[in-house]
Amino acid sequence: MSIPTDLKYTTSHEWVKTEADGTVTVGITDHAQELLGDMVFVELPDVGKTFSQKQECAVAESVKAAADVYSPISGEVVEVNSALVDNPEKINEDAFNAWLFKLKPSNASELDGLLDAAGYQNVLDNEDH
Amino acid sequence: MLIFEHARPGRRNYSQAPITTASTTDIPENLLRKNKPLLPEVSEMDTVRHYTRLSQKNFSIDTEFYPLGSCTMKYNPRACNSLAMLPQYLSRHPLAPEDTGQGYLACMYELQEILKDVTGMAEITLAPMAGAQGELIGVMMIRAYHKSRGDFERTEIIVPDAAHGTNPATAVMCGFKVVEIPTDKEGNVDLNALKAAVGPKTAGLMLTNPSTLGVFEENVTEMSRVVHEAGGLLYYDGANLNAVLGKVKPGDMGFDVIHINLHKTFSTPHGGGGPGSAPVGVGKRLLPFLPVPSVTLEDGKYRWVTEQDRPQTIGRLSAHMGNAGVLLRAYIYVRLLGRDGMHRIAEFATLNANYLMVELRKLGFEIAYPTRRASHEFIVTMKGIKDKTGVTAMNLAKRLLDKGYHAPTTYFPILVPECLLIEPAETESKQTLDAFVTAMKEILTEIAEQPDMVKNAPHTMPLRKLDDVKAARELDLFWKPDA
């Protein structure tokens, strides 16, 4: 699957979309869902909670492993995609649309430090295996 | 078929026995149950056949090669079992006076001494009843040590990303924050990352060596120096002790505390949930905090060590001292092996793993850490094969069942994609290993010629491919009678 060029990325395989109202939407990449395999549970953060950049904030559990999801930037959780709780397979079906949560950034300049599609592709190409 | 499905209302053990009703007059009315318990009403014959049939469907180390090795359970020598079942052991009461239990206490004392010797630690407790409990008390002692020195700032435990999940879980259970450090390309802990991570907040480092990647930490003494200089302590997870048993002592590598899984390295049975046994060894610094009871020898007599002897102990872990039957089996195992036999375990465990690794590499399987010598286990990655054919590590594992082999560990460690963690253990012959290699070769051919057949494996098992996603999402373990 090609990597959408309108999103930003982290080396820990989250994608980030900046919305018109200044909030950012976060999910895990198609590569991440492929590595994890069939998803069975998603644990989402509480709305109102604040996280710093790279802090563990959600869990994606598959038949193979439970993986932490890290907050790509610092901010407060303003909305979560609770539809995923009953249908975690949506992440496998369409990772770039199955968002996990939305953040109100506390330091929007952190967004500039994230990878673009080409940079993320480079990360994937250089993974050990 | 479930045992409940064999049931018929009113069916009893012996249909021919006269039906009698016990007199319940001395039990108060309010304590009598109104409804029968929901137990299967089956005859003895039905029950015996049901469970015998189930046991025949089982894959077991008694019937098939089982490349899960010491990680899961080694072969349990029959001698250990029969000797531990001697009536003199079985009928001993745990509260029997020391005078009448000198024989049993002597066995436990000698087991402590042998484990001390093989790990290079100052003292051993046999009390922990599972690996997780061993880990828990190990880290509790680290906490107690810092506290006793008035050092309350040490709130972090460092854990490599290759660690077993129990390590960070244990640290969190003890109130520590987990600091994860990465692995380098050769499978060693990234030494620079460790140096950057240690500091005045470091309570300790938890390390498995050889690691879960099946390689020995080449910089272990340097790591130990770095952590100690920062004021932290070193915890040794004994999960992979089988690879170095009798060859290298964790005490000599600088570890302050270690747990040993008797149910892995020392061949005691476990599976189906237990009972495990995880003696913990400590160096001098942690000695005052060791749990009680243990056994000591004084003036030719064995006696229990209690809180009076060890006032700073972190306490007791159970009513008595560990899983007595398991400890006895381990004691008999080490006595049967002797000092010379002990290091032959490590030799044959590593020889078997390296032989298998080389043979599988010759067939074209990709080894995850090809430049490293295997310890007692090694990792094959199916990533390349999956990218080309769509056949996954899980598919190959299921196809092995068709060939009469238990699957190796799959998808662990999670650092390596599409991995198989293969551990033959020291008990397997070259002929068995060669037959396994032949089966792996056949599967490689099948993957090339008929990948869909492999993807749909197993084909010869009592149950075909299971829906593990549905099982995880909609787990339902309760049997309900048809309405």
Interface residues (C-beta under 8 A of the other chain):
Chain A: L35 D38 V40 F41 V63 K64 A65 P88 E89 D128 H129
Chain B: K185 A368 T381 K383 Y411 I414 V416 P417 D468 V469 A472 R473
